[in-house]
């Protein structure tokens, strides 16, 4: 039987829901928070950046950082930064996937047990440390601390009637879906949770998501 929480999320993602409301005051203070938070985090975590950069470079060939194109607010193309967690020929290896792996990749746009991920990459993904370079994206204003996870252009089509709603706000380093299961949920469930966040976004909701994210990261919940 579907839980009350699930029903609430699905109802929020229903096409019959109200159009997204503009929240200029909330957006203004959220941007201030993003700038302060990213600056402080970059300063405090600079030693971690250095250690991870050395580990990535020393254990596999290729650049330290990986830049991936995603879609941001208003459909703008963004270059999202991450520590490289895969081998450099990752895209070529997709052709070597088993039928089961191809089906999973096409369904979720990722694999739970991805053979392309390096040993250091597995550790960084498990702890979400590969996401740290996105603090630069936050400082630039490409993304926010909290929001829907940045998606590829092809993924926006999965949102169907919700595509414009998804692209009406900035993506986030973390979000409602990212803090509640991440890779342990289906993409349909992920879509519902992202839309639920957009419709109900607020300062209190953002703070709850940040606290939940910290808890999930320390527990290693849902990471790939």
ABEGO torsion letter per residue (X at the ends): XBBAAAAAAAAAABAABBBBBBBAAAAAAAAAAAAAAAAAAAAAAAAAAAAAAAAAAAABBEBABBBBBBBBBGGBBBBBBBBBABBAAAAAAAAABBAAAAAAAAAAGBBABBAABBAAAAAAAAAGAAAAAAAAAAAAGABBABEBBBBBAAAAAAAEAAAAAAAABBBBABBAAAABGEAABBAAAAAAAAAAAAAABBAAAAAAAAAAAAAAAAAGBGBX
